[in-house]
Amino acid sequence: MGKTQLLASLTGKLPFPENFRGSTIACETYRDGEIAWTDTPGILRESESSASRSAMAQVVDSDRVMLVARADRAAEELPALLPSIAGKRGFIALTFQDRLDPEHQVQTKELSERLGVPVFLLNARQLQAQQADAIRAVASAPSSTLGRFPESLPAQLDLPAPSKDQRESLLERASSQPLVALLLLFAPAVVSMIYTNRFANWLYDPLATLLEPGLTMVAAWPSLPSALFGGNYGLLAMLPFLILYAVPTILSFSLMLAVYKSSGLIDRISLAVHPWLRPFGIGGRDLVRVVMGFGCKVPAIVSSRSCHSCSRGACVSAISFGSACSYQLPATLAVFAAAGMTGMGVVYLIVLALTTLVYLRFTTPKILRLASNQLILTKPDSLAPPSWRSVLREVASSLKSFVVMAFPVFIVICLAAALLDWLGVLHGLSKLLAPMLAIFHLPGEAAPAVILGSIRKDGIAIGLLDSTSGSLKVALSTPAQVLTTVYLAGVLLPCLVTVFTIIREMRWKFAAKLCARQMAWASGFALIIAWGGALIF
């Protein structure tokens, strides 16, 4: 509906998250001098109507409300939005002025008189200074001067019609087909991941050489500080992984999704794939966030703030279970390559996708899977050239989320893992887990990979690969064993960075329940892969 774009154009600033009392929904707040604009989630699905009202009940405690709707769809959107804020004081901003037929523009003065509240017509992408000043003046005026929102639209209200000269392009027609929409969503992501990993591999040796004198110096330190900063898990030793494999992937994914979002393509893709995903309890926008998680799960989980309380848990579960991040997937592919089974990478992704869908089908709330849970707004947008200012703002916001939330946790994990290794805890856990792996047809030597993969996803490669020869150091003789090991290590638990992010976003009880449920389902799937794969391969 353009509300996020409007607030960004008004303030020219990045938002910061804010949780509202009595609600699990997080909103974005923009500071504009003495005015604080709060961007609440929009209404996209019928099952989210009550959740939307719950969020609005907290937000409308403020002095006034700015209701944002599309000008070319005002007749469709206003009836759906007005009941949530009926009786509250505020004003209306109608965006997408450029989508209106020039002969049927909105008469804002007449519309304002009929509705009883001020009405603004604008293009959020190209907000004029005069319009911005007028909106700020209304927002900062005494509440007593503002009218109250009606419960419904007045009868015989003449609302604008969209421009008739809007022929769908080939890309618009194609992106409305679910299969093409999926390809459009995943193909650039795969290409982006391949080339960012190649870039990381190209720079890894020079960066490692640059850090080598520092690691040599650290190795001469006393045992504990040497382990904390060097060794297999120390902070300095793991710095190349953080810089080269995470940051470029996050930037490329954020850039791709920001272009999709700014051009309107992401909305068309979401609408197209929603019917296919609804039986599994997630929506089209949730799938977008899952794809974002292939870069880094932290900004993907943070972006789920725009979900409603009834659907956010399902979205976070899908990201946690089904997204193979920029550490997990390269480590997994490296193991397959070392085993001489490069083609198993495709099999792994197919298995991951299928098991994620089954997992969601049986763990998401029933209301999200009902046939009645359709999108309220079902007409796809026409595409437009992306706003590069918006694109850069989205990329900066994702990078900020990673630096503020993931980077500190990564440092803590490096230090904690190094300490646990120095104390012998990791070795003890591996010995404890080794006998249990027999039910998966796996040797006990695979236990370190499962333990390390549950702490941080590059631990899959650390636990299975010989760093000197690049071959497997664990006796995994069959494709079924290799696939089972990397699946169990990658999916059994979300990494600690992801867990801490979920705790910060959703609270620890939700995180604990998610981890327990994911462990149980991942173990069950791994058993099927182990025993079924032994018959197939």
C-alpha positions, 0 to 999 in steps of 0.5 A: 500500500506504500506506507513504508515508502511514504514514511521513508520519503517523509523522514529520509531515515532508517526505522528502528524496531519497537515492540508494543505492550500486549502484542507479539507484533513488532513495528517499525518507528521513524523519527521525524523531529518531534513526530514519531511515525509507527509503521504497522503491518498491513492487512494481507490475509483474512486470518490476520484480521484479528491480529491486525486489530490487536496491533492497531489497538496498541498503536492507536493509543497515540494521538492520531492515525494516518491511514494509508491506502492505494488511490487506485484501489481505494474502493477495495482497501478502505472498506477493509481498513476503516473498521479497524480504526473507526472512531479514532482521530486522524487522516488518510494518505492515498498513494500511487497517484501516478496509477490513476487515470488523469481524467479521474483524479481524486477530488481530495477536498470533496472526499475529505468532506464526505469522510470527515477526515483530511485526505492527501493524494500523493506519489510516495516515491516522489513526495513533494516538499509541499505535500510533506509539509502539509502532512507534518502540519496535520500530524502535529496539529491539536487532536481536537482539530481532526475528525474521526474515521467513519466505520464504513464508506459513505454511500455513493462515494465517487472513488477514483479509477485506475488508469485504463492504459495499463497493458501487462508486459510479458514479465507481468503476465509470466510472473503471475504464474506460480511456477514462473514466480518460483523460478523468478524468486529462486534463480537469481538467489542461486546465481547470487549465492554461486558467485558470492561464494566464488568471490569469497573463495577467491579472496580467502587465501589472500585474507588468510595470508594477511591474518597468518602473522597474527595467528602465529603470534596468538599461538605463542600466547598462554593456552586459554587466550590462544584457544579463544583467538586462534585454534579451530574456533577462535575469533581471529581464526574465524574472521575470514568466514564472517567477512567473506562468506556472510557479508557479500551474500547478505548484500547480494541477497538484500540488493536482489530482494530490494529491487524486486520489492521496489519494482513491485515484482515481489508482490506479484510473486507473493500473490502467484505462489500463495495458493500453492503455499497456503496448504502448508501454513505459510504465504507468498511473502513468507517464502520470500523471507525463507529465500532471504534466509539462504543469505543470512537468517538474521535479517530474514527473521527480523523482516518477519516483524511485518507478519502478524501474530498468527503467522509470524511463528510459522514464518520463523519456523520455516526460516529456521528449518528450511533456509540453508544459510551462507555458512550451511550450504557452502559447507554442505557442498564442500562435504559432497565434493570431498566425498566425490558426490557433487551431484548430491547437492541437488538431492540435498536441496530437494530433500530439504524443501520436501521435508520443510513442507511436511514439517510446516504442514503438521506444525503450523496453526490450522487457521493458516491452512484453511481454504478460507485463508485467502489474500484480501488484496488479490489483484497484482500490481503493475511493475515499475522501475525500481527506486534506487533510493529505496533499494539502497535503504533496504540494503542498508537496513538489512546490513544494519540488522546483521551488524547490530544483531548477528555480529555481536552474537557471532563474536560470543559464539566464537569465544564460547565454542573455543572455551568449550573446546579448550575445556574438553566439553565438545569432545565429551558431547561427541563421545556421548552422542556417538552411540546414538548415531548408530540408529542413523547408520552413522559411525561415531566419528560423525558426532563432532560434525553434528555437535558443531553444526548445531552451534554454527553451520560451518561446523559441518565442514569442520567436523567432516573435512580434513583441512590438510587434504580436503578429503573426508576424515570420517568413514562415510562410505555410502551416499545415504550416510553422507546425506544423512550426516549433513542433513542431521548436522544442518537441520537438527538445531538452528545455529546459536546466532539464529537462536539468539535472534529468535529469542530477541524477536520472539522471546525464549519460550517460543525459541525453546519450543521451536528448537525442541520441535525442530530437533524431533522432526529433523531426527525423524526425517534423518531416520527416513533418509538413513534407512530409505537411502540405504535401499535406494543408493 
